[in-house]
Amino acid sequence: MNDIQTTGDDVSLMETTRHVIGREGWDADAARVLDPPWQIFARFVLGLGAPPASVTDIPEETLEAFSRHCDLEGAVAFEEAPLVLGAVRLILLHCGYDREALAALSAPRRRKRVQNKDNAYRHEVARPREVPGKTGTQAGGDSDSSGEE
């Protein structure tokens, strides 16, 4: 069915993580951390239509769309988006995906400078405001919960 060639073996897109983990000799903890994010990615790719012939044939535009899907469109909790995108990036890297193209798989976030009480500054990451249909009351809204201006 959805066979993806990762290293010459036929592996379904949904099984790619397990294949990479086995090939690299990683333990069960790696599977516990990497497999759920990969399953989100695989369902997203398969939902777009015909599966690619190979993991390396997944278009860069699909990576960009998946980044928006996870981070801006709220497919995963705002705080978890970088972890999900990083796990998918790691699996794609071990499948031979182009390193430069993997830059498309990043969370489009904004950092803002916030002043502490002692006139020092820190940076906070905030959900971009131009997200249609999203409000700051959802999980992971603006990270400025200190109430300080």
C-alpha positions in Angstrom: 0.0 0.0 0.0 1.7 3.3 0.8 5.2 2.1 0.3 8.1 4.5 0.8 11.6 3.6 -0.1 14.0 4.8 2.7 17.0 2.6 2.2 16.1 0.3 -0.6 13.6 -1.6 1.5 9.9 -1.2 1.0 8.5 0.5 4.1 5.1 2.1 4.5 5.1 5.8 5.3 3.5 5.0 8.7 6.3 2.5 9.5 9.2 4.8 8.5 10.0 5.8 12.1 10.2 2.2 13.3 12.3 1.3 10.4 14.8 4.2 11.1 14.9 3.4 14.8 15.7 -0.3 14.1 18.3 0.6 11.5 20.0 3.1 13.8 19.8 0.8 16.8 17.9 3.3 19.0 16.0 2.0 22.0 12.3 1.9 22.9 12.5 5.5 24.3 13.3 6.8 20.9 10.3 5.0 19.5 8.1 6.5 22.3 9.3 10.0 21.5 9.7 9.9 17.7 6.8 7.7 16.5 3.8 9.8 17.6 5.0 13.0 15.8 5.9 10.9 12.7 2.4 9.4 12.7 0.9 13.0 12.7 3.2 13.8 9.7 2.4 10.6 7.9 -1.4 11.1 8.2 -0.9 14.7 7.0 1.1 13.6 3.9 -1.3 10.8 3.1 -4.2 13.2 3.5 -2.9 15.3 0.7 -3.5 12.6 -1.8 -1.3 10.0 -3.5 1.7 9.0 -1.3 5.2 9.9 -2.6 7.3 7.1 -4.1 10.0 7.8 -1.5 10.3 9.8 1.7 12.9 12.0 -0.1 10.2 12.7 -2.8 8.0 14.6 -0.3 7.9 18.2 -1.7 9.4 21.0 0.4 6.0 22.8 0.1 4.5 19.9 2.0 7.0 20.5 4.8 6.0 24.2 4.9 2.3 23.3 4.9 2.9 20.8 7.8 4.8 23.4 9.8 1.8 25.8 9.5 -0.6 22.9 10.2 1.2 22.1 13.5 2.1 25.6 14.7 -0.3 28.1 13.3 -3.4 26.0 12.6 -3.3 24.3 16.0 -2.9 20.6 15.0 -0.8 20.1 18.1 -0.5 22.2 21.3 1.5 25.4 20.7 4.2 24.3 23.1 4.6 20.9 21.4 4.9 22.1 17.8 8.8 22.5 18.0 9.1 19.0 19.4 6.8 17.5 16.7 8.6 19.4 13.9 12.1 18.4 15.3 11.2 14.7 15.6 9.9 14.7 12.0 13.1 16.6 10.8 15.3 14.0 12.6 13.5 11.0 10.9 13.6 12.8 7.5 17.3 13.5 7.9 18.0 9.8 8.6 16.0 8.9 5.6 18.3 10.9 3.4 16.1 14.0 2.9 18.0 17.1 1.7 19.4 19.0 4.8 18.7 22.4 3.3 15.1 21.6 2.5 14.5 20.6 6.1 14.8 24.2 7.0 11.2 24.5 5.8 10.1 22.4 8.7 10.3 25.0 11.5 7.7 26.8 13.6 6.9 30.3 12.3 7.0 32.0 15.7 7.7 35.5 16.9 9.9 36.5 19.8 9.1 39.6 21.7 11.2 41.5 24.2 9.6 41.8 27.6 11.0 43.9 30.5 11.4 42.3 33.9 10.8 44.2 37.2 14.5 44.9 37.6 14.8 46.7 34.2 16.4 43.6 32.6 14.9 42.1 29.4 14.0 38.6 28.4 12.5 37.2 25.2 9.2 35.4 25.1 7.9 33.3 22.2 4.3 34.2 21.2 1.8 32.8 18.8 1.6 35.0 15.8 -1.6 37.2 15.9 -2.6 36.8 12.3 -3.9 33.3 12.8 -7.5 33.3 11.5 -10.0 31.7 13.8 -7.6 31.4 16.8 -7.9 33.2 20.0 -5.4 33.8 22.8 -7.5 31.8 25.2 -6.7 28.5 23.5 -4.0 26.2 24.7 -0.7 27.9 24.1 -2.0 31.3 23.3 0.3 34.3 24.0 3.1 33.3 26.3 3.0 36.7 28.0 1.1 35.5 31.1 3.1 37.7 33.5 0.8 40.7 33.0 3.9 43.0 32.9 4.2 45.5 30.0 
